[in-house]
């Protein structure tokens, strides 16, 4: 089945043969003979991991996934270079302050590198200390 859009809380899939303009050679009993072809609607709430609100075949999903990987790279830098994986404080408020301060250090170092015209070192936190 080929992803054919979202219909409210449902994902809509169509028969690949009819989408390609061919006659459907399906031998299933529930296959339709209409020109639009067989349509399958899957409720997103059934299994949100298997059927996310945005299909994995779309450009929008790929764009959002690239943003996710960018966030993971930032998290990796925070953990590796600013030692967020070794927390020595307890309590949500103290950890939040520690994370916010680490983010401020990372952003201020990127601004400092940009002002020094070292654009290749903007993402390198270690280069600031050197």
N, C-alpha and C positions, 0 to 999 in steps of 0.2 A: 504494500500500500504506500502511496505517495502523500506526503503532508500537503494539505490543501488549505490551511488557515485555521484560525481559531474562531469558534462560535460561542461566545460567552464563556461558560465554564467547561466547554468541550473542545477537544482538538479534533479536527476533521481530516480524514484520510480518504483518498479516492483510489480506484482501481488503476494500476499503472498502464494497462493496455488501453483503456479508454482515454486516458490523459494523452497518450502518445498518438491517438487517432486510429488505433487498430481495433479489430473486433476481439472482444474478450474470449479467450479460449478456456476459461475457468470451468472446471467440472464440479464446482461446489453446488450444493442444492440451494443455498441461500443467495447465490449470485443473481444479479438482476439483468434484465434484457434491455433496460432503458439506455438511451444514448449518452446520458450523463455518467453511467457506470455505477458500480457498487460504491456506497459511501459507508464509512465506519466512523462513528463518533465515539470518542473515548473521554470519559469524565476525568478531568485533571485531578480531582480529589481522590480518585481510586488509589493511585500510586504516584505521588508527586515527584518521586525520584526517577521513575521510569518515563513518566509523561509530564515534563516540566511545562510551565505556561508558555514558553517559547520553544519551538522545535529546534533540535540541534542541527537541522539542515539549513537554517536561515542565516542570512548575513548578520542580522541583529544579534543572534546568539553568539556568533563568532566574535563580533565586536565587544559584547559584554564579557565574553570569556577572556579576551585579551586584557580587559580592565582588571579582571580578577587576578590574572597572573602578574600584572603590574603591582597590585596590592600585596601579593605574596612576596614579591621581590623586596618591597619596602619593609614588610614584616621580617624578612630574613636579615636585612641590613640592621634593623633595630635589635634583633636578637643576637646577631653575631658581633657587631661592632660596639653597640651601646649596652650590651650585657643585660638585655631585658629577660633573657631566659634564666638568669641567676638573681631572682628577686630575694632581697633580704628583709623585706617589710611585709607586714601582715595587715589585712584590712583592705576593703575595696577602695576607700578614699585615698589611702596612701599609695596603692598600686596605680590608681588613676593619675595621681600627681606625678609619679615617676614616669609613666608612659607619656604624659603630656610634655614633661620637661625633655624627655628624649626626642620627641618629635620636634620640639622647638629647636633643639641643638642641631638636629639633622637639617631642618629647613634653613636655619641661619647659616649653617656651613655652606649650603648650596647657594644662598644669596651672596655670601662672601666670595666664593669661587667665581660666580658670575660677574661680580664687580671687579675682580682681578683679571678678567678676560681669560680665565682658565675653564672654558666651557667643557672641555673633555674631562675635567675632574669634578664636575658638579655632583655626580652621583657617588663619588668616592669620599666616604667619611674619613678614611685613614689618611688621605692625601692632605687634609686640612692640618693634621697634627705634624706632618713632615715639613 
